[in-house]
Amino acid sequence: RARGLAEGCAGPSGKAVAELVQAAAGPGSASGTLDCVLDVLQECNIFVPGESLTHLLTDCAKRQDVARAQRLEALARGRWPGGGGTLPFPAYDPLLKLYTQV
């Protein structure tokens, strides 16, 4: 379903992806919404913009949600444009805080 939507189009802008991710992770969103959005983004080979990634990882650190942080980290390392497995610099801070708390 998502693959069909992504075929033949240039893809969403970084701002649109950021807004989608933040809405899926925001207060009032149904449980599992963010995971569904991440599944679609991964399937369509669309990366999460750096600012949104940092925001999500910060939320993971506050909640001590290691599993989601690891998923976001793996997704970002595999998809970050030109990154070769690196993350945007601001994303390391919440990861370091999370991994030193657990």
Phi and psi in radians as a Rosetta constraint file:
Dihedral C 1 N 2 CA 2 C 2 CIRCULARHARMONIC -1.150 0.35
Dihedral N 2 CA 2 C 2 N 3 CIRCULARHARMONIC -0.639 0.35
Dihedral C 2 N 3 CA 3 C 3 CIRCULARHARMONIC -1.069 0.35
Dihedral N 3 CA 3 C 3 N 4 CIRCULARHARMONIC -0.703 0.35
Dihedral C 3 N 4 CA 4 C 4 CIRCULARHARMONIC -1.110 0.35
Dihedral N 4 CA 4 C 4 N 5 CIRCULARHARMONIC -0.598 0.35
Dihedral C 4 N 5 CA 5 C 5 CIRCULARHARMONIC -1.226 0.35
Dihedral N 5 CA 5 C 5 N 6 CIRCULARHARMONIC -0.586 0.35
Dihedral C 5 N 6 CA 6 C 6 CIRCULARHARMONIC -1.412 0.35
Dihedral N 6 CA 6 C 6 N 7 CIRCULARHARMONIC -0.411 0.35
Dihedral C 6 N 7 CA 7 C 7 CIRCULARHARMONIC -1.222 0.35
Dihedral N 7 CA 7 C 7 N 8 CIRCULARHARMONIC 2.376 0.35
Dihedral C 7 N 8 CA 8 C 8 CIRCULARHARMONIC 1.405 0.35
Dihedral N 8 CA 8 C 8 N 9 CIRCULARHARMONIC 0.155 0.35
Dihedral C 8 N 9 CA 9 C 9 CIRCULARHARMONIC -2.248 0.35
Dihedral N 9 CA 9 C 9 N 10 CIRCULARHARMONIC 2.790 0.35
Dihedral C 9 N 10 CA 10 C 10 CIRCULARHARMONIC -1.269 0.35
Dihedral N 10 CA 10 C 10 N 11 CIRCULARHARMONIC -0.243 0.35
Dihedral C 10 N 11 CA 11 C 11 CIRCULARHARMONIC 1.710 0.35
Dihedral N 11 CA 11 C 11 N 12 CIRCULARHARMONIC 2.776 0.35
Dihedral C 11 N 12 CA 12 C 12 CIRCULARHARMONIC -1.292 0.35
Dihedral N 12 CA 12 C 12 N 13 CIRCULARHARMONIC 2.740 0.35
Dihedral C 12 N 13 CA 13 C 13 CIRCULARHARMONIC -1.279 0.35
Dihedral N 13 CA 13 C 13 N 14 CIRCULARHARMONIC 2.785 0.35
Dihedral C 13 N 14 CA 14 C 14 CIRCULARHARMONIC -1.021 0.35
Dihedral N 14 CA 14 C 14 N 15 CIRCULARHARMONIC -0.631 0.35
Dihedral C 14 N 15 CA 15 C 15 CIRCULARHARMONIC -1.156 0.35
Dihedral N 15 CA 15 C 15 N 16 CIRCULARHARMONIC -0.713 0.35
Dihedral C 15 N 16 CA 16 C 16 CIRCULARHARMONIC -1.129 0.35
Dihedral N 16 CA 16 C 16 N 17 CIRCULARHARMONIC -0.720 0.35
Dihedral C 16 N 17 CA 17 C 17 CIRCULARHARMONIC -1.138 0.35
Dihedral N 17 CA 17 C 17 N 18 CIRCULARHARMONIC -0.738 0.35
Dihedral C 17 N 18 CA 18 C 18 CIRCULARHARMONIC -1.057 0.35
Dihedral N 18 CA 18 C 18 N 19 CIRCULARHARMONIC -0.765 0.35
Dihedral C 18 N 19 CA 19 C 19 CIRCULARHARMONIC -1.155 0.35
Dihedral N 19 CA 19 C 19 N 20 CIRCULARHARMONIC -0.691 0.35
Dihedral C 19 N 20 CA 20 C 20 CIRCULARHARMONIC -1.099 0.35
Dihedral N 20 CA 20 C 20 N 21 CIRCULARHARMONIC -0.818 0.35
Dihedral C 20 N 21 CA 21 C 21 CIRCULARHARMONIC -1.128 0.35
Dihedral N 21 CA 21 C 21 N 22 CIRCULARHARMONIC -0.757 0.35
Dihedral C 21 N 22 CA 22 C 22 CIRCULARHARMONIC -1.173 0.35
Dihedral N 22 CA 22 C 22 N 23 CIRCULARHARMONIC -0.625 0.35
Dihedral C 22 N 23 CA 23 C 23 CIRCULARHARMONIC -1.185 0.35
Dihedral N 23 CA 23 C 23 N 24 CIRCULARHARMONIC -0.668 0.35
Dihedral C 23 N 24 CA 24 C 24 CIRCULARHARMONIC -1.203 0.35
Dihedral N 24 CA 24 C 24 N 25 CIRCULARHARMONIC -0.489 0.35
Dihedral C 24 N 25 CA 25 C 25 CIRCULARHARMONIC -1.687 0.35
Dihedral N 25 CA 25 C 25 N 26 CIRCULARHARMONIC -0.148 0.35
Dihedral C 25 N 26 CA 26 C 26 CIRCULARHARMONIC -1.310 0.35
Dihedral N 26 CA 26 C 26 N 27 CIRCULARHARMONIC 2.985 0.35
Dihedral C 26 N 27 CA 27 C 27 CIRCULARHARMONIC -1.095 0.35
Dihedral N 27 CA 27 C 27 N 28 CIRCULARHARMONIC 2.453 0.35
Dihedral C 27 N 28 CA 28 C 28 CIRCULARHARMONIC 1.572 0.35
Dihedral N 28 CA 28 C 28 N 29 CIRCULARHARMONIC -0.138 0.35
Dihedral C 28 N 29 CA 29 C 29 CIRCULARHARMONIC -1.388 0.35
Dihedral N 29 CA 29 C 29 N 30 CIRCULARHARMONIC 2.580 0.35
Dihedral C 29 N 30 CA 30 C 30 CIRCULARHARMONIC -1.174 0.35
Dihedral N 30 CA 30 C 30 N 31 CIRCULARHARMONIC 2.610 0.35
Dihedral C 30 N 31 CA 31 C 31 CIRCULARHARMONIC -1.051 0.35
Dihedral N 31 CA 31 C 31 N 32 CIRCULARHARMONIC 2.318 0.35
Dihedral C 31 N 32 CA 32 C 32 CIRCULARHARMONIC 1.578 0.35
Dihedral N 32 CA 32 C 32 N 33 CIRCULARHARMONIC -0.104 0.35
Dihedral C 32 N 33 CA 33 C 33 CIRCULARHARMONIC -1.097 0.35
Dihedral N 33 CA 33 C 33 N 34 CIRCULARHARMONIC -0.813 0.35
Dihedral C 33 N 34 CA 34 C 34 CIRCULARHARMONIC -1.077 0.35
Dihedral N 34 CA 34 C 34 N 35 CIRCULARHARMONIC -0.720 0.35
Dihedral C 34 N 35 CA 35 C 35 CIRCULARHARMONIC -1.075 0.35
Dihedral N 35 CA 35 C 35 N 36 CIRCULARHARMONIC -0.692 0.35
Dihedral C 35 N 36 CA 36 C 36 CIRCULARHARMONIC -1.124 0.35
Dihedral N 36 CA 36 C 36 N 37 CIRCULARHARMONIC -0.742 0.35
Dihedral C 36 N 37 CA 37 C 37 CIRCULARHARMONIC -1.117 0.35
Dihedral N 37 CA 37 C 37 N 38 CIRCULARHARMONIC -0.763 0.35
Dihedral C 37 N 38 CA 38 C 38 CIRCULARHARMONIC -1.098 0.35
Dihedral N 38 CA 38 C 38 N 39 CIRCULARHARMONIC -0.658 0.35
Dihedral C 38 N 39 CA 39 C 39 CIRCULARHARMONIC -1.043 0.35
Dihedral N 39 CA 39 C 39 N 40 CIRCULARHARMONIC -0.812 0.35
Dihedral C 39 N 40 CA 40 C 40 CIRCULARHARMONIC -1.139 0.35
Dihedral N 40 CA 40 C 40 N 41 CIRCULARHARMONIC -0.772 0.35
Dihedral C 40 N 41 CA 41 C 41 CIRCULARHARMONIC -1.067 0.35
Dihedral N 41 CA 41 C 41 N 42 CIRCULARHARMONIC -0.727 0.35
Dihedral C 41 N 42 CA 42 C 42 CIRCULARHARMONIC -1.153 0.35
Dihedral N 42 CA 42 C 42 N 43 CIRCULARHARMONIC -0.778 0.35
Dihedral C 42 N 43 CA 43 C 43 CIRCULARHARMONIC -1.079 0.35
Dihedral N 43 CA 43 C 43 N 44 CIRCULARHARMONIC -0.636 0.35
Dihedral C 43 N 44 CA 44 C 44 CIRCULARHARMONIC -1.583 0.35
Dihedral N 44 CA 44 C 44 N 45 CIRCULARHARMONIC 0.059 0.35
Dihedral C 44 N 45 CA 45 C 45 CIRCULARHARMONIC 1.023 0.35
Dihedral N 45 CA 45 C 45 N 46 CIRCULARHARMONIC 0.774 0.35
Dihedral C 45 N 46 CA 46 C 46 CIRCULARHARMONIC -1.930 0.35
Dihedral N 46 CA 46 C 46 N 47 CIRCULARHARMONIC 2.234 0.35
Dihedral C 46 N 47 CA 47 C 47 CIRCULARHARMONIC -1.539 0.35
Dihedral N 47 CA 47 C 47 N 48 CIRCULARHARMONIC 2.701 0.35
Dihedral C 47 N 48 CA 48 C 48 CIRCULARHARMONIC -1.483 0.35
Dihedral N 48 CA 48 C 48 N 49 CIRCULARHARMONIC 2.185 0.35
Dihedral C 48 N 49 CA 49 C 49 CIRCULARHARMONIC -0.992 0.35
Dihedral N 49 CA 49 C 49 N 50 CIRCULARHARMONIC 2.613 0.35
Dihedral C 49 N 50 CA 50 C 50 CIRCULARHARMONIC -0.941 0.35
Dihedral N 50 CA 50 C 50 N 51 CIRCULARHARMONIC -0.754 0.35
Dihedral C 50 N 51 CA 51 C 51 CIRCULARHARMONIC -1.120 0.35
Dihedral N 51 CA 51 C 51 N 52 CIRCULARHARMONIC -0.708 0.35
Dihedral C 51 N 52 CA 52 C 52 CIRCULARHARMONIC -1.200 0.35
Dihedral N 52 CA 52 C 52 N 53 CIRCULARHARMONIC -0.692 0.35
Dihedral C 52 N 53 CA 53 C 53 CIRCULARHARMONIC -1.038 0.35
Dihedral N 53 CA 53 C 53 N 54 CIRCULARHARMONIC -0.814 0.35
Dihedral C 53 N 54 CA 54 C 54 CIRCULARHARMONIC -1.094 0.35
Dihedral N 54 CA 54 C 54 N 55 CIRCULARHARMONIC -0.726 0.35
Dihedral C 54 N 55 CA 55 C 55 CIRCULARHARMONIC -1.068 0.35
Dihedral N 55 CA 55 C 55 N 56 CIRCULARHARMONIC -0.796 0.35
Dihedral C 55 N 56 CA 56 C 56 CIRCULARHARMONIC -1.144 0.35
Dihedral N 56 CA 56 C 56 N 57 CIRCULARHARMONIC -0.718 0.35
Dihedral C 56 N 57 CA 57 C 57 CIRCULARHARMONIC -1.179 0.35
Dihedral N 57 CA 57 C 57 N 58 CIRCULARHARMONIC -0.598 0.35
Dihedral C 57 N 58 CA 58 C 58 CIRCULARHARMONIC -1.120 0.35
Dihedral N 58 CA 58 C 58 N 59 CIRCULARHARMONIC -0.725 0.35
Dihedral C 58 N 59 CA 59 C 59 CIRCULARHARMONIC -1.108 0.35
Dihedral N 59 CA 59 C 59 N 60 CIRCULARHARMONIC -0.709 0.35
Dihedral C 59 N 60 CA 60 C 60 CIRCULARHARMONIC -1.068 0.35
Dihedral N 60 CA 60 C 60 N 61 CIRCULARHARMONIC -0.698 0.35
Dihedral C 60 N 61 CA 61 C 61 CIRCULARHARMONIC -1.135 0.35
Dihedral N 61 CA 61 C 61 N 62 CIRCULARHARMONIC -0.715 0.35
Dihedral C 61 N 62 CA 62 C 62 CIRCULARHARMONIC -1.116 0.35
Dihedral N 62 CA 62 C 62 N 63 CIRCULARHARMONIC -0.677 0.35
Dihedral C 62 N 63 CA 63 C 63 CIRCULARHARMONIC -1.557 0.35
Dihedral N 63 CA 63 C 63 N 64 CIRCULARHARMONIC -0.098 0.35
Dihedral C 63 N 64 CA 64 C 64 CIRCULARHARMONIC 0.960 0.35
Dihedral N 64 CA 64 C 64 N 65 CIRCULARHARMONIC 0.769 0.35
Dihedral C 64 N 65 CA 65 C 65 CIRCULARHARMONIC -1.660 0.35
Dihedral N 65 CA 65 C 65 N 66 CIRCULARHARMONIC 1.457 0.35
Dihedral C 65 N 66 CA 66 C 66 CIRCULARHARMONIC -1.162 0.35
Dihedral N 66 CA 66 C 66 N 67 CIRCULARHARMONIC -0.706 0.35
Dihedral C 66 N 67 CA 67 C 67 CIRCULARHARMONIC -1.057 0.35
Dihedral N 67 CA 67 C 67 N 68 CIRCULARHARMONIC -0.818 0.35
Dihedral C 67 N 68 CA 68 C 68 CIRCULARHARMONIC -1.190 0.35
Dihedral N 68 CA 68 C 68 N 69 CIRCULARHARMONIC -0.686 0.35
Dihedral C 68 N 69 CA 69 C 69 CIRCULARHARMONIC -1.068 0.35
Dihedral N 69 CA 69 C 69 N 70 CIRCULARHARMONIC -0.714 0.35
Dihedral C 69 N 70 CA 70 C 70 CIRCULARHARMONIC -1.141 0.35
Dihedral N 70 CA 70 C 70 N 71 CIRCULARHARMONIC -0.665 0.35
Dihedral C 70 N 71 CA 71 C 71 CIRCULARHARMONIC -1.143 0.35
Dihedral N 71 CA 71 C 71 N 72 CIRCULARHARMONIC -0.800 0.35
Dihedral C 71 N 72 CA 72 C 72 CIRCULARHARMONIC -1.081 0.35
Dihedral N 72 CA 72 C 72 N 73 CIRCULARHARMONIC -0.743 0.35
Dihedral C 72 N 73 CA 73 C 73 CIRCULARHARMONIC -1.085 0.35
Dihedral N 73 CA 73 C 73 N 74 CIRCULARHARMONIC -0.818 0.35
Dihedral C 73 N 74 CA 74 C 74 CIRCULARHARMONIC -1.095 0.35
Dihedral N 74 CA 74 C 74 N 75 CIRCULARHARMONIC -0.744 0.35
Dihedral C 74 N 75 CA 75 C 75 CIRCULARHARMONIC -1.082 0.35
Dihedral N 75 CA 75 C 75 N 76 CIRCULARHARMONIC -0.805 0.35
Dihedral C 75 N 76 CA 76 C 76 CIRCULARHARMONIC -1.177 0.35
Dihedral N 76 CA 76 C 76 N 77 CIRCULARHARMONIC -0.720 0.35
Dihedral C 76 N 77 CA 77 C 77 CIRCULARHARMONIC -1.126 0.35
Dihedral N 77 CA 77 C 77 N 78 CIRCULARHARMONIC -0.563 0.35
Dihedral C 77 N 78 CA 78 C 78 CIRCULARHARMONIC -1.455 0.35
Dihedral N 78 CA 78 C 78 N 79 CIRCULARHARMONIC -0.339 0.35
Dihedral C 78 N 79 CA 79 C 79 CIRCULARHARMONIC -2.080 0.35
Dihedral N 79 CA 79 C 79 N 80 CIRCULARHARMONIC -0.179 0.35
Dihedral C 79 N 80 CA 80 C 80 CIRCULARHARMONIC -1.106 0.35
Dihedral N 80 CA 80 C 80 N 81 CIRCULARHARMONIC 2.183 0.35
Dihedral C 80 N 81 CA 81 C 81 CIRCULARHARMONIC -1.058 0.35
Dihedral N 81 CA 81 C 81 N 82 CIRCULARHARMONIC 2.127 0.35
Dihedral C 81 N 82 CA 82 C 82 CIRCULARHARMONIC 1.214 0.35
Dihedral N 82 CA 82 C 82 N 83 CIRCULARHARMONIC 0.102 0.35
Dihedral C 82 N 83 CA 83 C 83 CIRCULARHARMONIC -1.416 0.35
Dihedral N 83 CA 83 C 83 N 84 CIRCULARHARMONIC -0.429 0.35
Dihedral C 83 N 84 CA 84 C 84 CIRCULARHARMONIC 0.999 0.35
Dihedral N 84 CA 84 C 84 N 85 CIRCULARHARMONIC 0.650 0.35
Dihedral C 84 N 85 CA 85 C 85 CIRCULARHARMONIC 1.671 0.35
Dihedral N 85 CA 85 C 85 N 86 CIRCULARHARMONIC -0.053 0.35
Dihedral C 85 N 86 CA 86 C 86 CIRCULARHARMONIC -1.604 0.35
Dihedral N 86 CA 86 C 86 N 87 CIRCULARHARMONIC 2.823 0.35
Dihedral C 86 N 87 CA 87 C 87 CIRCULARHARMONIC -1.871 0.35
Dihedral N 87 CA 87 C 87 N 88 CIRCULARHARMONIC 2.825 0.35
Dihedral C 87 N 88 CA 88 C 88 CIRCULARHARMONIC -1.081 0.35
Dihedral N 88 CA 88 C 88 N 89 CIRCULARHARMONIC 2.469 0.35
Dihedral C 88 N 89 CA 89 C 89 CIRCULARHARMONIC -0.876 0.35
Dihedral N 89 CA 89 C 89 N 90 CIRCULARHARMONIC -0.805 0.35
Dihedral C 89 N 90 CA 90 C 90 CIRCULARHARMONIC -1.092 0.35
Dihedral N 90 CA 90 C 90 N 91 CIRCULARHARMONIC -0.330 0.35
Dihedral C 90 N 91 CA 91 C 91 CIRCULARHARMONIC -1.270 0.35
Dihedral N 91 CA 91 C 91 N 92 CIRCULARHARMONIC -0.355 0.35
Dihedral C 91 N 92 CA 92 C 92 CIRCULARHARMONIC -1.233 0.35
Dihedral N 92 CA 92 C 92 N 93 CIRCULARHARMONIC -0.559 0.35
Dihedral C 92 N 93 CA 93 C 93 CIRCULARHARMONIC -1.045 0.35
Dihedral N 93 CA 93 C 93 N 94 CIRCULARHARMONIC -0.954 0.35
Dihedral C 93 N 94 CA 94 C 94 CIRCULARHARMONIC -1.126 0.35
Dihedral N 94 CA 94 C 94 N 95 CIRCULARHARMONIC -0.573 0.35
Dihedral C 94 N 95 CA 95 C 95 CIRCULARHARMONIC -1.122 0.35
Dihedral N 95 CA 95 C 95 N 96 CIRCULARHARMONIC -0.787 0.35
Dihedral C 95 N 96 CA 96 C 96 CIRCULARHARMONIC -1.070 0.35
Dihedral N 96 CA 96 C 96 N 97 CIRCULARHARMONIC -0.757 0.35
Dihedral C 96 N 97 CA 97 C 97 CIRCULARHARMONIC -1.079 0.35
Dihedral N 97 CA 97 C 97 N 98 CIRCULARHARMONIC -0.743 0.35
Dihedral C 97 N 98 CA 98 C 98 CIRCULARHARMONIC -1.151 0.35
Dihedral N 98 CA 98 C 98 N 99 CIRCULARHARMONIC -0.875 0.35
Dihedral C 98 N 99 CA 99 C 99 CIRCULARHARMONIC -1.189 0.35
Dihedral N 99 CA 99 C 99 N 100 CIRCULARHARMONIC -0.405 0.35
Dihedral C 99 N 100 CA 100 C 100 CIRCULARHARMONIC -1.503 0.35
Dihedral N 100 CA 100 C 100 N 101 CIRCULARHARMONIC -0.251 0.35
Dihedral C 100 N 101 CA 101 C 101 CIRCULARHARMONIC -1.471 0.35
Dihedral N 101 CA 101 C 101 N 102 CIRCULARHARMONIC -0.465 0.35
